Amino acid sequence: MDSILIIGCGDVGLRAARLAREKGAAVTVLVRSEESRRRLEAEGFIALAGDLDTPSSLSGLPTRGAVIVYFVPPPGEGAGDSRMNAFCASVAPGEEPSKVVYVSTSGVYGDCGGARVTEGAAVNPRTDRARRRLAAEDHLREWGARRGVAIVVLRVSGIYGPGRLPLERIRAGQPVLAEAEAPWSNRIHVDDLARICIAAGEKGEAGDIFNVSDGRPGTMTGYFNAVAEACGLPRPPQVSLAEARRVMTPLMLSYLGESRRMDNSRMLEKLGVELLYPDLESGIRVSLEEGAEPI
């Protein structure tokens, strides 16, 4: 992998960019603001400012022959992903990348009733945000087939790590669903996700889909309890599903409406990734040691 373009260089993107640079790749990053561009340029990256909501700002991206890792989420409304559409349209004939790694979501599978989910499972997104992600996957695959670009899709489960722990919710005593009623959920540490993105850029092949998780499914209640215990805080109060519907936000309830256990064996075997944090205990401990700010 000689050159890589990171589209959407936030927390995970920056971690991936640093890893790619350590491997000797020429790294270019695309960010929305001039402030972010200057900050990343000061860190030694080739940094470009461009806004996928303003397609005219995307001209001249260094895409030819590059591996692209695309982190930008779809807009918060609409049926499709106008940002993905704008990126694809911005690549001029003859300037095609060698590969695009798209960071999608495991939410495209929808509710699986707690079943173990492989990459061969049917997609059945139940939320608008997951439908937009699936639309982005489909558009990118169709574009890649027409333009001769290898497309690799990462279906990522819940991300945690420094700055991503629910400390404020726990300190505020906000309730969680009773463990007996809590659905299965899945997690991946942010550092492992960054490493998987780079591995997909190196080893992923056209048409590949990888489930991204640590392979240790649990519940959101168990996750909150583990964070509380690691911080020496009281466990959050538990409420029934009926009570949760009265006191929780629609966003939180949407997460509680889906249950699946992600099978990550294909990711481990084909990409050759050895996870730094294969369980929550080690991942939470390191996240706190690195000075995680509550979110």
C-alpha positions in Angstrom: 0.0 0.0 0.0 2.0 2.9 -1.3 -0.5 5.7 -0.9 -3.7 6.1 1.2 -6.4 8.7 1.3 -8.3 9.0 4.5 -11.7 10.6 3.8 -13.1 11.9 7.1 -10.1 12.1 9.5 -11.7 12.2 12.9 -10.7 10.1 15.8 -10.6 6.7 14.1 -9.4 8.2 10.8 -6.4 9.9 12.6 -5.5 6.6 14.3 -5.6 4.8 10.9 -3.6 7.6 9.3 -0.8 7.3 11.9 -0.7 3.5 11.4 -0.5 3.8 7.7 2.4 6.3 8.0 4.2 4.0 10.3 4.0 1.4 7.6 5.6 3.7 5.1 2.6 4.8 3.1 2.2 8.3 1.8 -0.9 9.5 3.7 -3.3 12.2 2.6 -6.3 13.2 4.7 -9.5 15.0 3.8 -11.3 17.0 6.5 -14.1 19.6 6.4 -12.6 22.5 8.2 -9.6 24.7 7.7 -8.8 24.4 11.4 -8.6 20.6 11.2 -6.6 20.9 8.0 -4.0 23.0 9.7 -3.9 20.8 12.8 -3.3 17.6 10.7 -0.8 19.4 8.5 1.2 20.3 11.6 1.3 16.6 12.4 3.0 16.0 9.1 0.2 14.8 6.9 -0.8 16.1 3.5 -4.1 17.6 4.6 -6.9 18.9 2.3 -10.1 20.7 3.2 -13.2 19.6 1.4 -16.9 19.2 2.2 -18.8 16.3 0.8 -22.0 18.4 1.2 -20.3 20.9 -1.2 -19.3 18.7 -4.2 -17.4 21.6 -5.9 -14.9 21.5 -3.0 -13.8 17.9 -3.9 -12.0 18.6 -7.2 -8.4 17.4 -7.5 -8.4 14.7 -4.8 -5.4 12.5 -5.1 -7.3 9.3 -5.9 -5.4 7.7 -8.7 -4.1 4.3 -7.7 -4.6 5.1 -4.0 -6.3 3.0 -1.3 -9.1 5.1 0.1 -10.5 4.5 3.6 -13.9 6.3 3.8 -15.2 7.2 7.3 -17.8 9.9 6.6 -21.3 9.0 7.9 -24.3 9.8 5.7 -26.4 12.9 6.4 -28.8 12.8 9.3 -31.8 12.6 7.0 -32.9 11.4 3.5 -33.3 8.0 1.9 -29.7 7.7 0.5 -26.2 9.0 1.2 -25.6 12.2 -0.8 -22.1 12.4 0.5 -21.1 9.0 -0.9 -22.7 10.0 -4.2 -20.7 13.2 -4.2 -17.4 11.4 -3.6 -18.0 8.9 -6.4 -19.0 11.6 -8.8 -15.8 13.6 -7.9 -13.5 10.9 -9.2 -12.7 11.7 -12.9 -12.2 9.0 -15.5 -8.6 7.8 -15.3 -8.3 8.9 -11.6 -9.8 5.8 -10.1 -8.3 4.5 -6.8 -7.2 0.9 -6.6 -9.5 0.2 -3.6 -12.1 1.8 -1.4 -12.6 0.5 2.2 -16.0 1.7 3.4 -16.6 1.9 7.1 -20.3 0.9 7.4 -22.3 -0.4 10.3 -23.5 -3.7 11.6 -26.9 -2.0 11.9 -27.6 -3.0 8.3 -28.4 -6.5 9.5 -31.3 -5.1 11.7 -32.8 -7.2 14.4 -31.6 -10.8 14.3 -33.3 -12.1 17.4 -30.0 -12.8 19.1 -28.7 -15.1 16.4 -25.1 -15.3 15.5 -24.5 -13.1 12.3 -22.0 -13.9 9.6 -21.4 -11.8 6.5 -23.7 -14.1 4.6 -26.7 -13.0 6.7 -29.5 -11.1 4.9 -29.5 -7.3 5.5 -32.7 -5.9 7.0 -32.0 -2.4 8.3 -34.7 -1.2 10.6 -33.6 2.4 11.2 -33.3 5.3 8.8 -29.6 5.7 9.7 -28.9 2.1 8.9 -30.9 2.3 5.6 -28.7 5.2 4.6 -25.6 3.2 5.3 -26.9 0.3 3.2 -27.7 2.7 0.4 -24.1 4.0 0.6 -22.8 0.4 0.4 -24.9 -0.4 -2.7 -24.0 2.9 -4.5 -20.3 2.3 -3.9 -20.4 -1.3 -5.1 -22.2 -0.3 -8.3 -19.8 2.5 -8.9 -16.8 0.2 -8.2 -18.1 -2.4 -10.6 -18.5 0.3 -13.4 -15.1 1.9 -12.7 -13.0 -1.2 -12.0 -12.4 -0.3 -8.3 -12.2 -3.0 -5.6 -14.7 -2.3 -2.8 -14.3 -3.6 0.7 -17.0 -3.1 3.3 -16.5 -3.1 7.0 -19.7 -3.6 9.0 -18.7 -2.1 12.4 -20.3 -2.7 15.7 -20.3 -0.2 18.7 -17.0 1.6 19.0 -15.6 2.4 22.4 -12.2 3.7 23.7 -10.7 6.9 25.1 -13.2 9.7 25.0 -16.0 7.2 24.1 -17.0 5.8 27.5 -20.5 6.6 28.9 -19.1 8.1 32.1 -21.5 11.1 32.3 -24.5 8.9 31.9 -23.3 6.7 34.6 -22.5 9.6 37.0 -25.9 11.1 36.3 -27.6 7.8 37.3 -29.4 7.4 34.1 -31.1 4.0 33.9 -30.3 1.0 31.7 -32.5 -1.8 30.6 -32.8 -4.8 33.1 -30.2 -7.4 32.2 -32.8 -10.1 31.8 -34.5 -8.1 29.0 -31.4 -6.6 27.4 -30.6 -7.6 23.8 -27.3 -8.8 22.6 -24.9 -6.1 21.4 -21.3 -6.0 20.2 -18.2 -3.8 20.6 -14.8 -3.0 19.1 -12.0 -0.9 20.6 -11.1 2.2 18.5 -7.5 1.2 18.2 -8.4 -2.3 16.9 -10.8 -0.7 14.4 -8.1 1.5 13.1 -5.8 -1.5 12.7 -8.6 -3.4 10.9 -9.1 -0.5 8.5 -5.4 -0.6 7.5 -5.5 -4.4 7.2 -8.5 -4.2 5.0 -6.7 -1.8 2.8 -3.8 -4.2 2.5 -5.5 -7.6 2.3 -9.2 -7.0 1.4 -10.3 -8.0 -2.0 -13.1 -6.8 -4.3 -16.5 -7.7 -2.9 -15.2 -8.5 0.6 -17.5 -7.8 3.6 -16.1 -8.1 7.1 -18.0 -8.0 10.4 -15.9 -5.9 12.8 -16.3 -6.7 16.5 -14.2 -8.2 19.3 -16.2 -11.4 19.0 -17.4 -11.2 22.6 -21.0 -10.2 22.4 -22.7 -9.0 25.5 -25.4 -6.5 26.4 -25.4 -2.7 26.7 -26.3 -3.2 30.3 -23.3 -5.3 30.8 -21.1 -2.7 29.1 -22.4 0.1 31.3 -21.9 -2.0 34.4 -18.3 -2.9 33.3 -17.5 0.8 32.8 -19.0 1.7 36.2 -17.0 -1.0 38.0 -13.8 0.0 36.3 -14.3 3.6 37.5 -15.4 2.7 41.0 -18.9 4.1 40.4 -22.3 2.6 41.3 -23.9 0.5 38.7 -26.7 2.3 36.8 -30.2 1.6 38.0 -32.1 -1.0 35.9 -35.6 -0.6 34.6 -38.0 -2.8 32.8 -38.6 -2.4 29.0 -42.0 -0.9 29.7 -40.4 1.8 32.0 -37.5 2.3 29.5 -40.1 3.3 26.8 -41.2 6.1 29.1 -37.8 7.4 30.3 -35.2 6.7 27.5 -34.5 8.7 24.4 -35.8 7.4 21.0 -32.1 6.9 20.0 -31.3 4.7 22.9 -34.5 2.8 22.4 -33.6 2.1 18.8 -30.4 0.4 20.0 -32.4 -1.7 22.4 -34.7 -2.8 19.6 -32.1 -5.0 17.9 -30.3 -8.1 19.1 -27.5 -9.9 17.3 -24.2 -11.6 18.0 -21.6 -10.7 15.4 -19.3 -13.4 14.1 -15.9 -11.9 13.5 -14.1 -15.1 12.4 -13.8 -14.0 8.7 -12.1 -10.8 9.8 -9.6 -12.5 12.0 -8.8 -15.2 9.4 -8.6 -13.3 6.2 -7.2 -10.0 7.5 -4.8 -11.7 10.0 -5.7 -9.2 12.7 -4.7 -10.1 16.3 -6.9 -7.9 18.5 -5.2 -5.7 21.1 -8.4 -5.7 23.2 -10.3 -9.0 22.7 -12.5 -8.3 25.7 -14.1 -5.3 27.4 -12.2 -5.5 30.6 -8.8 -4.9 29.0 -10.2 -2.3 26.5 -12.0 -0.3 29.2 -8.9 -0.3 31.5 -6.6 1.0 28.8 -9.2 3.6 27.7 -9.3 5.0 31.3 -5.5 4.9 31.6 -5.3 7.1 28.5 -7.3 9.8 30.1 -10.8 9.2 28.5 -13.0 12.2 28.8 -16.7 11.4 29.4 -19.1 11.7 26.5 
